[in-house]
Amino acid sequence: MSDIQLLKDRVKALEAKGKELRKAEKVFLKAQGLAEEIEKAKVEIADNEADIEVLKEKLYELEDKKTQAIRPALLAIQGNMDQVLTSGTGVIHIEDDGSLKIGWLKENLRPYAGLSGGERVMFDAALSYALLSNAENKVLILEAAELDETNLQKTLGHIQKTNPDAQIIINTCSRVGKVKGWNVVELS
């Protein structure tokens, strides 16, 4: 091989190597640009995380203010329910997600859906009474077919003691005996 051919081959090899190096340079420059973008994104993420923490704190404060604003009304409703319930206490609670939980706290908390038919009659009357607490004329209508006479007597006696002016109409298919202080009317 001649020296000229050898030099031509070396030039071609160097040109090929130069192309490879330029390609590598482009990849390196892209990678360097990406690294810079990654660093900018990390700074932005850190700033956003700080903003998120500030917003979370404000959200907790607002939720607490909402709870404090609603609390007296819920306690008033519960107190009015307790005037009708013969035992335990009515519970109304608004969860953080806005859902409403109601139940009857006796030995343990019984959710509304878990109350028996008779308990539901008494609870419904108490809740109705509580929601009507500021009404000028209060009339409670109890569908009391599920309520046995003992609990009916107990409920009416308690209501008469705590709310002597209460107006209550009780519908039941059971025969009700004489109730002290109440007019019992039987329709045939």
Backbone hydrogen bonds in HBPLUS format (Angstrom, degrees):
<---DONOR---> <-ACCEPTOR-->    atom                        ^
c    i                          cat <-CA-CA->   ^        H-A-AA   ^      H-
h    n   atom  resd res      DA  || num        DHA   H-A  angle D-A-AA Bond
n    s   type  num  typ     dist DA aas  dist angle  dist       angle   num
A0006-LEU N   A0002-SER O   2.92 MM   4  6.17 158.3  1.96 149.7 156.4     1
A0007-LEU N   A0003-ASP O   2.87 MM   4  6.08 154.5  1.94 145.6 151.9     2
A0008-LYS N   A0004-ILE O   2.86 MM   4  6.14 157.5  1.91 151.5 158.0     3
A0009-ASP N   A0005-GLN O   2.89 MM   4  6.14 159.1  1.93 150.3 155.6     4
A0010-ARG N   A0006-LEU O   2.99 MM   4  6.23 151.3  2.07 141.9 150.1     5
A0011-VAL N   A0007-LEU O   2.85 MM   4  6.11 154.0  1.92 149.9 157.0     6
A0012-LYS N   A0008-LYS O   2.94 MM   4  6.22 162.9  1.97 151.4 155.6     7
A0013-ALA N   A0009-ASP O   2.93 MM   4  6.14 157.7  1.98 144.8 151.3     8
A0014-LEU N   A0010-ARG O   2.79 MM   4  6.01 155.9  1.85 147.3 154.3     9
A0015-GLU N   A0011-VAL O   2.76 MM   4  6.02 153.0  1.83 150.3 158.4    10
A0016-ALA N   A0012-LYS O   2.87 MM   4  6.09 160.3  1.91 149.2 154.5    11
A0017-LYS N   A0013-ALA O   2.83 MM   4  6.06 157.5  1.88 145.5 152.5    12
A0018-GLY N   A0014-LEU O   2.75 MM   4  5.96 147.9  1.86 141.5 150.9    13
A0019-LYS N   A0015-GLU O   2.89 MM   4  6.25 152.6  1.96 149.0 155.6    14
A0020-GLU N   A0016-ALA O   3.00 MM   4  6.33 161.3  2.04 150.3 155.1    15
A0021-LEU N   A0017-LYS O   2.87 MM   4  6.13 154.1  1.94 146.8 154.5    16
A0022-ARG N   A0018-GLY O   2.85 MM   4  6.13 151.2  1.93 148.0 155.8    17
A0023-LYS N   A0019-LYS O   2.93 MM   4  6.21 159.1  1.97 151.9 157.5    18
A0024-ALA N   A0020-GLU O   2.87 MM   4  6.12 159.9  1.91 148.4 154.4    19
A0025-GLU N   A0021-LEU O   2.77 MM   4  5.96 146.6  1.88 141.1 151.1    20
A0026-LYS N   A0022-ARG O   2.89 MM   4  6.21 155.9  1.94 148.4 153.8    21
A0027-VAL N   A0023-LYS O   2.99 MM   4  6.32 162.7  2.02 152.2 156.5    22
A0028-PHE N   A0024-ALA O   2.82 MM   4  6.01 158.3  1.86 147.4 154.2    23
A0029-LEU N   A0025-GLU O   2.80 MM   4  6.06 158.5  1.84 152.7 158.3    24
A0030-LYS N   A0026-LYS O   2.88 MM   4  6.17 156.4  1.94 150.0 156.5    25
A0031-ALA N   A0027-VAL O   2.83 MM   4  6.06 162.8  1.86 151.7 156.9    26
A0032-GLN N   A0028-PHE O   2.77 MM   4  6.00 151.3  1.85 147.3 156.1    27
A0033-GLY N   A0029-LEU O   2.86 MM   4  6.10 154.2  1.93 144.0 150.9    28
A0034-LEU N   A0030-LYS O   2.77 MM   4  6.08 154.7  1.83 151.1 158.8    29
A0035-ALA N   A0031-ALA O   2.81 MM   4  6.03 153.7  1.88 145.3 152.9    30
A0036-GLU N   A0032-GLN O   3.00 MM   4  6.29 150.7  2.09 143.6 151.2    31
A0037-GLU N   A0033-GLY O   2.91 MM   4  6.20 154.0  1.98 145.5 153.0    32
A0038-ILE N   A0034-LEU O   2.73 MM   4  5.97 154.3  1.80 151.5 159.1    33
A0039-GLU N   A0035-ALA O   3.01 MM   4  6.23 155.6  2.07 144.1 149.9    34
A0040-LYS N   A0036-GLU O   2.96 MM   4  6.26 156.5  2.02 146.7 153.1    35
A0041-ALA N   A0037-GLU O   2.83 MM   4  6.06 158.9  1.88 149.0 155.1    36
A0042-LYS N   A0038-ILE O   2.89 MM   4  6.14 151.9  1.97 147.3 155.0    37
A0043-VAL N   A0039-GLU O   3.08 MM   4  6.37 154.7  2.15 146.3 152.1    38
A0044-GLU N   A0040-LYS O   2.92 MM   4  6.22 159.8  1.97 150.2 156.2    39
A0045-ILE N   A0041-ALA O   2.76 MM   4  5.98 155.8  1.82 150.5 157.4    40
A0046-ALA N   A0042-LYS O   2.99 MM   4  6.19 159.0  2.03 145.3 150.5    41
A0047-ASP N   A0043-VAL O   2.97 MM   4  6.27 156.9  2.02 148.6 154.9    42
A0048-ASN N   A0044-GLU O   2.84 MM   4  6.10 160.3  1.88 150.4 156.1    43
A0049-GLU N   A0045-ILE O   2.81 MM   4  6.03 156.4  1.87 152.6 159.1    44
A0050-ALA N   A0046-ALA O   3.10 MM   4  6.34 153.0  2.18 143.9 150.5    45
A0051-ASP N   A0047-ASP O   2.99 MM   4  6.34 156.8  2.05 147.6 154.3    46
A0052-ILE N   A0048-ASN O   2.75 MM   4  6.00 154.5  1.82 151.0 158.7    47
A0053-GLU N   A0049-GLU O   3.00 MM   4  6.23 157.6  2.05 145.8 150.9    48
A0054-VAL N   A0050-ALA O   3.09 MM   4  6.40 156.0  2.15 147.4 153.5    49
A0055-LEU N   A0051-ASP O   2.90 MM   4  6.17 161.6  1.93 152.5 157.5    50
A0056-LYS N   A0052-ILE O   2.78 MM   4  5.99 154.5  1.85 152.5 160.0    51
A0057-GLU N   A0053-GLU O   3.02 MM   4  6.19 157.4  2.08 144.4 150.0    52
A0058-LYS N   A0054-VAL O   3.04 MM   4  6.37 154.8  2.11 146.2 153.0    53
A0059-LEU N   A0055-LEU O   2.86 MM   4  6.09 154.7  1.92 146.7 154.1    54
A0060-TYR N   A0056-LYS O   2.89 MM   4  6.20 160.0  1.93 154.0 158.4    55
A0061-GLU N   A0057-GLU O   3.01 MM   4  6.26 155.9  2.07 145.4 152.2    56
A0062-LEU N   A0058-LYS O   2.89 MM   4  6.17 157.6  1.94 150.8 156.7    57
A0063-GLU N   A0059-LEU O   2.85 MM   4  6.10 159.5  1.90 153.7 159.5    58
A0064-ASP N   A0060-TYR O   2.93 MM   4  6.09 154.0  2.00 145.2 152.3    59
A0065-LYS N   A0061-GLU O   2.90 MM   4  6.19 153.9  1.97 146.5 153.9    60
A0066-LYS N   A0062-LEU O   2.88 MM   4  6.13 156.1  1.93 148.4 154.9    61
A0067-THR N   A0063-GLU O   2.92 MM   4  6.15 160.8  1.96 146.9 152.1    62
A0068-GLN N   A0064-ASP O   2.87 MM   4  6.12 161.0  1.90 150.6 155.7    63
A0069-ALA N   A0065-LYS O   2.86 MM   4  6.03 144.0  1.99 143.7 153.8    64
A0070-ILE N   A0066-LYS O   2.95 MM   4  6.16 152.5  2.03 151.8 158.6    65
A0071-ARG N   A0067-THR O   2.88 MM   4  5.83 147.3  1.99 148.3 157.4    66
A0073-ALA N   A0070-ILE O   3.04 MM   3  5.52 118.8  2.43 113.7 128.3    67
A0074-LEU N   A0070-ILE O   3.06 MM   4  6.32 162.9  2.09 159.1 164.6    68
A0075-LEU N   A0071-ARG O   2.89 MM   4  6.08 162.3  1.92 158.8 163.9    69
A0076-ALA N   A0072-PRO O   2.92 MM   4  6.08 149.5  2.02 142.0 150.3    70
A0077-ILE N   A0073-ALA O   2.97 MM   4  6.26 158.9  2.01 149.3 154.7    71
A0078-GLN N   A0074-LEU O   2.89 MM   4  6.14 164.8  1.92 151.0 155.4    72
A0079-GLY N   A0075-LEU O   2.83 MM   4  6.00 155.8  1.89 144.4 151.5    73
A0080-ASN N   A0076-ALA O   2.91 MM   4  6.15 156.0  1.97 148.9 155.0    74
A0081-MET N   A0077-ILE O   2.89 MM   4  6.15 150.6  1.97 148.4 157.2    75
A0082-ASP N   A0078-GLN O   3.00 MM   4  6.24 151.2  2.09 146.2 153.6    76
A0083-GLN N   A0080-ASN O   3.15 MM   3  5.26 143.3  2.29  97.8 108.3    77
A0084-VAL N   A0081-MET O   2.95 MM   3  5.53 152.5  2.03 115.1 123.1    78
A0085-LEU N   A0081-MET O   2.96 MM   4  6.23 161.6  2.00 155.9 162.0    79
A0089-THR N   A0105-LEU O   2.90 MM  16  5.19 148.6  2.00 135.6 145.8    80
A0105-LEU N   A0089-THR O   2.81 MM  16  5.19 166.3  1.83 168.6 163.8    81
A0091-VAL N   A0103-GLY O   2.87 MM  12  5.16 159.5  1.92 152.2 147.6    82
A0103-GLY N   A0091-VAL O   2.96 MM  12  5.16 146.2  2.08 142.9 146.7    83
A0093-HIS N   A0101-LYS O   2.82 MM   8  5.14 157.3  1.87 153.9 160.2    84
A0101-LYS N   A0093-HIS O   2.78 MM   8  5.14 167.0  1.79 160.8 164.8    85
A0095-GLU N   A0099-SER O   2.82 MM   4  5.32 161.7  1.85 165.0 166.9    86
A0098-GLY N   A0095-GLU O   2.89 MM   3  5.22 160.7  1.93 114.0 119.1    87
A0112-TYR N   A0102-ILE O   3.04 MM  10  5.84 152.3  2.12 145.0 137.7    88
A0104-TRP N   A0110-ARG O   2.86 MM   6  5.21 155.8  1.92 144.3 149.3    89
A0110-ARG N   A0104-TRP O   2.93 MM   6  5.21 160.6  1.97 132.7 139.2    90
A0106-LYS N   A0108-ASN O   3.19 MM   2  5.20 162.6  2.22 134.7 129.3    91
A0114-GLY N   A0111-PRO O   2.80 MM   3  5.27 146.1  1.92 114.1 125.1    92
A0115-LEU N   A0112-TYR O   3.16 MM   3  5.47 170.9  2.17 115.1 117.1    93
A0120-ARG N   A0116-SER O   2.81 MM   4  5.96 153.6  1.88 151.1 159.0    94
A0121-VAL N   A0117-GLY O   3.09 MM   4  6.39 148.0  2.19 144.4 152.2    95
A0122-MET N   A0118-GLY O   3.22 MM   4  6.59 164.1  2.25 150.8 153.3    96
A0123-PHE N   A0119-GLU O   2.78 MM   4  5.97 162.8  1.81 153.8 159.7    97
A0124-ASP N   A0120-ARG O   2.74 MM   4  5.75 164.8  1.76 149.0 153.5    98
A0125-ALA N   A0121-VAL O   3.10 MM   4  6.27 157.3  2.15 144.2 150.2    99
A0126-ALA N   A0122-MET O   3.02 MM   4  6.29 157.1  2.08 146.3 152.6   100
A0127-LEU N   A0123-PHE O   2.82 MM   4  6.08 161.8  1.85 156.3 161.4   101
A0128-SER N   A0124-ASP O   2.81 MM   4  5.94 162.5  1.84 149.5 154.8   102
A0129-TYR N   A0125-ALA O   2.88 MM   4  6.00 162.6  1.91 147.1 152.4   103
A0130-ALA N   A0126-ALA O   2.91 MM   4  6.10 157.8  1.95 145.6 151.8   104
A0131-LEU N   A0127-LEU O   2.92 MM   4  6.15 157.2  1.97 150.7 156.4   105
A0132-LEU N   A0128-SER O   2.98 MM   4  6.17 133.1  2.21 143.6 156.2   106
A0132-LEU N   A0129-TYR O   3.17 MM   3  5.11 132.9  2.40  94.3 107.2   107
A0133-SER N   A0130-ALA O   3.25 MM   3  5.05 161.8  2.28 104.8 106.8   108
A0135-ALA N   A0132-LEU O   2.84 MM   3  5.21 161.6  1.87 121.4 127.6   109
A0140-LEU N   A0167-GLN O   2.82 MM  27  6.29 160.4  1.85 158.1 160.6   110
A0169-ILE N   A0140-LEU O   2.72 MM  29  6.16 160.9  1.76 161.2 168.1   111
A0142-LEU N   A0169-ILE O   2.73 MM  27  6.21 157.5  1.78 159.0 166.8   112
A0171-ASN N   A0142-LEU O   2.76 MM  29  6.03 171.8  1.76 173.6 175.9   113
A0144-ALA N   A0171-ASN O   2.71 MM  27  5.73 141.9  1.85 152.2 165.1   114
A0147-LEU N   A0144-ALA O   3.01 MM   3  5.10 156.7  2.07 106.8 114.4   115
A0152-LEU N   A0148-ASP O   2.87 MM   4  6.07 152.1  1.95 153.4 162.7   116
A0153-GLN N   A0149-GLU O   2.82 MM   4  5.94 166.4  1.84 151.2 154.0   117
A0154-LYS N   A0150-THR O   2.94 MM   4  6.14 162.0  1.97 146.9 152.6   118
A0155-THR N   A0151-ASN O   2.81 MM   4  5.88 159.9  1.85 144.0 149.6   119
A0156-LEU N   A0152-LEU O   2.89 MM   4  6.07 173.7  1.90 156.8 158.6   120
A0157-GLY N   A0153-GLN O   2.89 MM   4  5.99 160.3  1.93 148.9 155.0   121
A0158-HIS N   A0154-LYS O   2.98 MM   4  6.13 155.7  2.04 144.4 151.2   122
A0159-ILE N   A0155-THR O   2.88 MM   4  6.13 163.0  1.91 155.4 160.2   123
A0160-GLN N   A0156-LEU O   2.89 MM   4  6.03 162.3  1.92 149.3 154.3   124
A0161-LYS N   A0157-GLY O   3.00 MM   4  6.13 151.1  2.08 141.7 149.6   125
A0162-THR N   A0158-HIS O   2.94 MM   4  6.17 163.4  1.97 154.0 157.8   126
A0163-ASN N   A0159-ILE O   2.62 MM   4  5.35 148.3  1.72 149.5 158.3   127
A0166-ALA N   A0163-ASN O   3.03 MM   3  5.51 165.0  2.05 126.9 127.3   128
A0182-TRP N   A0179-VAL O   2.97 MM   3  5.44 160.6  2.01 142.2 140.5   129
